[in-house]
Amino acid sequence: MTDQPLISKAGDTLAASDVYGIWKIRDAVFAVEQQCDEPDVDDQDLLEATHHLWFEDAEGPTSYVRLLTDPDGARRVGRVCTRREHRGAGQSGRLVQEVTRVWGDGVLHLNAQAHLEDWYGRFGYVRTGENFMEAGIDHVPMQRDPGIIR
């Protein structure tokens, strides 16, 4: 476990340094490590209905997650990532648990990288459809219904 404080901000309250740090970790994980073939910046990060949660050290975010709220109220968890040197410390799990604590009163949706289906299952997410390709990576649609205790 980390002793880093949890940071939670709505997209419309992010400072330029927050945006830089968020894009820096997502670029390192998704573009460099995973070689995703789609742009990460998608015009959703600065919206009032978008929430960002992360832990950070002096170099910026160490683990990060984004929660989108669609116009119809559906909540979508995404962009879950952890810097390589911080993996295995449970930071991503703590972030997913915090998303559930704060927003778990409704259905939560996510598109999990297929190799992480069982990991998300530990938090109450279940498969809702067939595998599909997103950003050049095999994904699984999943959701978590309210009231599941994990």
C-alpha positions in Angstrom: 0.0 0.0 0.0 1.0 3.5 -0.6 1.2 6.3 1.9 0.7 8.9 -0.9 -2.5 10.9 -0.5 -5.3 10.3 -3.0 -6.0 13.2 -5.3 -9.5 13.5 -6.8 -10.4 16.4 -9.1 -13.2 17.2 -11.6 -11.9 17.9 -15.1 -12.9 21.5 -15.0 -10.8 22.1 -11.9 -7.5 20.6 -13.2 -4.5 22.9 -13.2 -2.1 22.8 -16.1 0.4 20.9 -14.1 -2.3 18.2 -13.3 -3.1 17.8 -17.0 0.6 17.5 -17.8 1.1 14.8 -15.2 -2.0 12.9 -16.2 -1.1 12.9 -19.9 2.6 12.1 -19.0 1.6 8.8 -17.1 -1.0 7.9 -19.8 1.5 8.5 -22.6 4.2 6.4 -20.8 1.9 3.5 -20.2 -0.4 3.5 -23.2 1.6 5.0 -26.0 5.2 3.9 -25.1 4.7 0.6 -23.2 1.6 -0.8 -24.8 2.0 1.0 -28.2 -1.7 1.8 -28.5 -2.7 2.7 -32.0 -5.3 5.4 -31.1 -4.8 8.9 -29.6 -5.2 9.1 -25.8 -6.4 12.7 -25.8 -10.1 12.5 -26.6 -11.6 15.8 -25.5 -13.1 14.3 -22.3 -10.4 15.2 -19.7 -11.4 18.8 -19.0 -15.2 18.3 -18.7 -17.0 19.1 -15.5 -18.5 15.6 -15.5 -15.1 13.9 -15.8 -13.3 12.9 -12.6 -9.7 12.1 -12.2 -8.2 10.2 -9.3 -4.5 9.5 -8.7 -1.6 9.0 -6.4 1.6 11.0 -7.0 5.1 11.4 -6.0 7.7 14.2 -6.9 7.7 12.9 -10.5 4.0 13.1 -11.0 1.1 10.6 -10.9 2.2 7.1 -9.9 -1.2 5.5 -10.5 -4.3 7.0 -12.2 -7.9 6.4 -13.2 -10.5 8.5 -15.0 -14.3 8.3 -14.6 -16.5 9.7 -17.3 -20.2 10.4 -16.8 -22.1 10.2 -20.1 -25.0 12.6 -20.9 -27.4 9.8 -20.0 -25.8 9.4 -16.6 -23.9 6.2 -17.3 -20.5 6.1 -15.6 -17.5 4.7 -17.4 -14.2 3.8 -15.7 -11.1 4.1 -17.9 -7.5 5.0 -18.4 -6.4 2.9 -15.4 -2.7 2.9 -15.3 0.3 2.7 -13.0 3.9 3.7 -13.6 6.1 0.6 -14.1 8.2 1.2 -10.9 5.0 1.5 -8.8 3.3 -1.7 -10.0 2.5 -4.4 -7.5 1.9 -2.0 -4.6 -1.9 -2.1 -4.9 -2.3 1.5 -6.1 -4.6 0.7 -9.0 -6.8 -1.5 -6.8 -7.1 1.3 -4.3 -8.2 3.7 -7.0 -10.8 1.2 -8.3 -12.1 0.8 -4.8 -12.4 4.5 -4.4 -14.4 4.8 -7.6 -16.7 2.2 -6.2 -17.0 3.9 -2.8 -17.8 7.3 -4.3 -19.8 6.3 -7.5 -20.8 2.7 -6.9 -24.4 3.6 -6.2 -25.1 3.2 -9.9 -23.8 0.8 -12.6 -20.2 1.3 -13.5 -19.0 0.3 -17.0 -15.5 -0.3 -18.3 -13.6 -1.8 -21.2 -11.0 -4.0 -19.6 -7.9 -5.2 -21.3 -8.7 -8.8 -21.7 -5.8 -10.1 -19.6 -7.2 -8.0 -16.7 -10.7 -9.5 -16.7 -10.1 -11.6 -13.6 -8.4 -8.7 -11.8 -11.5 -6.4 -12.4 -13.7 -9.4 -11.3 -12.2 -9.1 -7.9 -13.9 -5.7 -7.6 -17.3 -7.0 -8.7 -17.1 -6.4 -12.5 -18.6 -9.0 -14.8 -18.2 -9.5 -18.5 -21.2 -8.1 -20.5 -20.2 -9.1 -24.1 -17.7 -10.4 -26.5 -14.0 -9.4 -26.8 -13.2 -6.5 -29.1 -10.2 -4.6 -30.3 -9.6 -1.1 -28.9 -6.5 0.9 -29.6 -4.9 -2.3 -31.0 -5.4 -4.3 -27.7 -7.9 -7.1 -27.0 -10.6 -5.8 -24.6 -13.6 -7.1 -22.7 -16.8 -5.0 -21.9 -17.6 -5.3 -18.2 -19.9 -3.7 -15.7 -20.4 -3.5 -11.9 -23.9 -3.3 -10.6 -24.6 -1.4 -7.3 -24.8 -3.3 -4.1 -22.0 -5.7 -4.9 -19.8 -6.0 -1.9 -16.1 -6.8 -2.5 
